[in-house]
Amino acid sequence: MFHLEKNAVLSGKLGILSMMIKLIFVENLDCQLKTKIILCLGHSIDACCDNKSYVLETENFDMFLKKNFCLDDAELSSACKYLVHVCLINKGSFDADGNFTEHLNFAPPGSIKEK
């Protein structure tokens, strides 16, 4: 587990997560590749909660996720739900500025329960 956490921290510091986030905004990118990228982001956030900042600081990321919740691609929709879930797990670290709740208020009703 230590290696996963170390790799997650390193991915954030090297800018890999930021590059992945930019990549999923490419309109003609295949849904399967977007799903893989979102899952990778989720795993990286799960391993190092500081990586949430890369997602939360991305302009229009909430709109991207909202759009993908509504698509017919069940895997992509599930990956987006997983990413939101992982971001909500340690929500308290972002409550100080109030922005965290604002960014994740878009989750479909009943899809994710806060802990």
N, C-alpha and C positions, 0 to 999 in steps of 0.2 A: 504494500500500500504506500510505503514511503516514496517509491519511485514514481508512482502515479501523481502524488501531490507535488513532488519536485518538478516533474515534467509539466504539470499544469501551471505552476508558478513561472517556469521558464518560458512556456508558450505565451503567456501574457506579457512578460517583460520583453521578449523578442519581437512582439508585434504580430505574432501569428494569429491570435484571436481577432485582432482588429482587421487583418487581411481577410479572414474567413467571413467576418460580418459584412465587409464590403462586397465580397464575392456573392453572397446570397441575395444581394440586391440587383444582380444582373438579371434583367427580365427574361432573356431566352435561356437561362440556366435550367437544366433538366431537374424535375421535381425530385428524382431519386438522389441526385447530388446535393440538392438543398436539404433533403432529409438527413443525409449523412453529415453535412456540415452542422446542422442544428443539433444533432445528437452529440457530435464531438464538442460543441460549445457547452451543452448540458453536462457532459461528463467532466469537462474541464472546470466548470463552476462547482460541480458536486465535490471535486477533489480539492478545490481552493476557492472558498467563497469570495475572496477578493476579486476574482475574475468577473463577478457580477457587474462591476463598474463598466466593463467594456460593452456589455449589452445595454445597460441602463443609460449610458452616456451617448448612445447612438441615436441620432435624430431619426424619427419616424420608424423606429424598430417596432413600436407597439402597433403601428398601422400595418407593417409587414406581417406581424403575427396574426392580427385580426383578419387580414386578407386570406392567410393560409388556413385559418380555422374554418373558413367557409368553402374551401375547395373540396372537390370530390375525392382527392387523394387522401385516403385514410391514414397512410403511413406518415405523410407530411403533417397532417393535422395532429396526429398523436405525438410526433416529435416536438411540435410547437407546444403542446400541452405539457410534455415532459420538461421542456426548457422553462416554462412559466412555473411549474411545480418546484423545480430545483431552485429557482430564484426566490420563491416564497419561503423555502425551508428555514433560512436564517434571516428572515425579513428584518429583525430587530436592528441589524447593523446599519440599515439605511433609514430608519425612522427619524433620526435626529434632524435631518433637513426636510423631511416630509415628502420627498420626491419619490421614494420607492413605491409607496402605495399608489401615487398618481400614475406611475408608469405601468403598473400591473393591474389596474382596475378593469382592464378590458377582457379578462378571462371569461369565457362563456359561463353563464349561470349553471352551477352544479357540476362543472367540469373539474374544478380543483378546490379542495378544501384547505383553508389555512390551518397551520398547526399552531 
